[in-house]
Amino acid sequence: MTLGRGLDYIDLHFLGTPEVIATAVLDGRDGVALIDPGPASTLATLRSALASRGFAMTDVRAILLTHIHLDHAGSTGTLAAECPGAVVYVHERGARHLADPGKLLASAARLYGGDMERLWGEVRPVPEDRMRVLAEETPGRVGAGGRLAIVGHELHWAWTPGHAWHHVSYFAPAARIAFVGDTAGICRPSGRVVLPPTPPPDVDLEVWRESTRRILDWHPDQIFITHFGPQPAPRVHFNDLWTRMDAWSRRVQALLAEPGTDEARAKIFTDEVTAELVRATSRAEAEAYANAGRFDFSWTGLARYWRKRAEA
């Protein structure tokens, strides 16, 4: 599926699996821009793919992040060193964690433990003077944003929290495509099932719905998701996302009402989601979806959200 003139994407083959992490590529008269360059563990693939398109790393002029989670942005510090002419675009709520990734890495290590290096590779800080911080014109209002000129492309950006509090999305009006990171979930082309990525700690379903409306207000013809690639019929896609989000929420709330430990509840949730995916697709597809977003983490994020709602 094509994205539009001057727009392309690269399959990073995360963990050797196709169609798990995609990096969008914009090229124009001023060079190349990348949206969500992925983790450092896939940098060799990114370099090779750019070279096959005739681009050197020194051609990269902009790195645009939807958010700073390691599967989307872990390679940014390394790329900043390799691409001396590149400016990094990041929301103001995530910028400090790029400059000093200590807290980000500590949080990720609590989830991934000894798998950190294998999954993400090295995570380097990004110099503050290399960042263009995206600040909201109307602070605190979901959907607030602005406009950017990137390598000859006009882009609009908007604050779209829900999956992460510092999440932004980008819209290319000439091509009518919105680059939405994780806001539109996970959908492998071969699986055609839309899953919500809901890891802790930032999941907020109320503001996520507002972010969905903000993206659809752009009236995109396509949405581009990091996991994985371009998706047609954005309203149908988001409807599928929210149908499953609501079903998962009911499942999580029911498990929270039953006796047992969170570890046991997470296993039940993971086993049920995996079994549904196997029935709808295949065992291999279910494993690939789990590589894009672990189901036990989705349980933890939703359980945290619904517990907070109950306390409130």
Protein Blocks (a to p, Z undefined) as FASTA:
>chain_A
ZZbehiacddehgghiahkbccdddddfkbccdehebjfklmmmmmmmmmmnopafklpm
bdcdfblcfklmmmmmmmmmmmmmbccdddfklmmmmmmmmlmmmmmmmmnmmmlmmmno
paddddfklpccdddfbghiahiacdddeehiacdddddehjbmkbccdddfknopaceh
jmnopadfklopacdddbdfkbcfklmmmmmmmmmmnopabdcdfbgcjdehkllmmmmm
mmmmmmmmmmmmmmmmpgcdfklmmmmmmmmmmmmmmmmmcmklmmmmmmmocfklmmmm
mmmmmmmmmmZZ
